[in-house]
Amino acid sequence: MTNIESLQQQILDASNMRHATKVFDDSKVIAEAQFTTILEAARLSPSSFGFEPYQLLVVQSPQKRELFRDFTWGANGAFNDTSGQLGTASHFVIFLAHTQVNMQHNSDYLQTFLKDVKQLPDDVIAFFNQAYQKFQEHDFKVTTDRQITDWCGKQAYIALANMMTTAALMGIDSCPIEGFEQDKTIAVLEEHFAIDPALYKPAVMAAFGYRVQDPPRGKTRRTMAQLVSWY
Ligand SMILES: Cc1cc2nc3c(=O)[nH]c(=O)nc-3n(C[C@H](O)[C@H](O)[C@H](O)COP(=O)(O)O)c2cc1C
């Protein structure tokens, strides 16, 4: 087998191995260096215009995780009579999407971001501002606070996917989580994490760790022909 064939096989094996893990082995902790690699996969992810319009909260305190239990039906184990991903995951991440305040074209935040993070000269920043304004107002019509926040959430999902794939390549299990009430999550984030809801909204969550057991059913997916059309 050539190197590339072996890599292809590793990717396929990891993709087949990855499943939305419902219960993790709470005695197993992901090694720090490996979780750092997972976070690097998020940090280095692509995002539209390169704006990285998201924040990650890694919630390791069991007490803090419990604050979400009542209304996080997709991770509280209610369906399988366990403490769920919230109670058993080695690492638990909440992805926040930026709102309109920071991600509206020409915002103060974006000016600082383009200057300090992207280190762009003023004329290129002016070009970015113009192009992004056109994108928001004309091309994609992303103009309301809700639309902008959802667009930022879309970017966060790319980081999420890269984190899960990276984890799977290292034999680490994961579960993406949208099973939560947004309003109550926003309230907990504001009260207990000092997250200003005017600036950030929860987009999605993810749990990482090691499965207790293999999933009862194998993968069910549409065929490649049902999924992909070639022209
Ligand atoms: C954005 C997103 C949100 C999800 N939310 C939950 C969730 O709250 N709880 C859960 O157990 N699984 C959740 N899932 C897992 C899906 O149900 C699962 O990925 C899908 O059924 C395919 O199964 P597989 O990932 O095991 O291959 C979510 C998946 C995605 C991509």
PDBQT file of the ligand as one rigid body, heavy atoms in Angstrom, charges set to zero:
ROOT
HETATM    1  C1  LIG A 301     -25.581  19.779  14.185  1.00  0.00    +0.000 C 
HETATM    2  C2  LIG A 301     -25.878  18.465  14.811  1.00  0.00    +0.000 A 
HETATM    3  C3  LIG A 301     -26.601  18.407  15.981  1.00  0.00    +0.000 A 
HETATM    4  C4  LIG A 301     -26.828  17.193  16.619  1.00  0.00    +0.000 A 
HETATM    5  N1  LIG A 301     -27.441  17.177  17.849  1.00  0.00    +0.000 NA
HETATM    6  C5  LIG A 301     -27.452  16.017  18.558  1.00  0.00    +0.000 A 
HETATM    7  C6  LIG A 301     -27.873  16.005  19.908  1.00  0.00    +0.000 A 
HETATM    8  O1  LIG A 301     -28.288  17.009  20.482  1.00  0.00    +0.000 OA
HETATM    9  N2  LIG A 301     -27.791  14.846  20.601  1.00  0.00    +0.000 N 
HETATM   10  C7  LIG A 301     -27.341  13.690  20.015  1.00  0.00    +0.000 A 
HETATM   11  O2  LIG A 301     -27.256  12.674  20.691  1.00  0.00    +0.000 OA
HETATM   12  N3  LIG A 301     -26.958  13.666  18.718  1.00  0.00    +0.000 NA
HETATM   13  C8  LIG A 301     -26.985  14.796  17.984  1.00  0.00    +0.000 A 
HETATM   14  N4  LIG A 301     -26.549  14.801  16.680  1.00  0.00    +0.000 N 
HETATM   15  C9  LIG A 301     -26.098  13.544  16.079  1.00  0.00    +0.000 C 
HETATM   16  C10 LIG A 301     -26.904  13.082  14.875  1.00  0.00    +0.000 C 
HETATM   17  O3  LIG A 301     -28.145  12.585  15.280  1.00  0.00    +0.000 OA
HETATM   18  C11 LIG A 301     -26.060  12.025  14.155  1.00  0.00    +0.000 C 
HETATM   19  O4  LIG A 301     -24.869  12.635  13.708  1.00  0.00    +0.000 OA
HETATM   20  C12 LIG A 301     -26.782  11.414  12.956  1.00  0.00    +0.000 C 
HETATM   21  O5  LIG A 301     -27.924  10.720  13.371  1.00  0.00    +0.000 OA
HETATM   22  C13 LIG A 301     -25.862  10.453  12.196  1.00  0.00    +0.000 C 
HETATM   23  O6  LIG A 301     -25.342   9.459  13.054  1.00  0.00    +0.000 OA
HETATM   24  P1  LIG A 301     -23.783   9.282  13.307  1.00  0.00    +0.000 P 
HETATM   25  O7  LIG A 301     -23.211  10.623  13.591  1.00  0.00    +0.000 OA
HETATM   26  O8  LIG A 301     -23.703   8.370  14.511  1.00  0.00    +0.000 OA
HETATM   27  O9  LIG A 301     -23.167   8.669  12.085  1.00  0.00    +0.000 OA
HETATM   28  C14 LIG A 301     -26.361  15.990  16.016  1.00  0.00    +0.000 A 
HETATM   29  C15 LIG A 301     -25.666  16.066  14.794  1.00  0.00    +0.000 A 
HETATM   30  C16 LIG A 301     -25.407  17.280  14.217  1.00  0.00    +0.000 A 
HETATM   31  C17 LIG A 301     -24.576  17.324  12.955  1.00  0.00    +0.000 C 
ENDROOT
TORSDOF 0
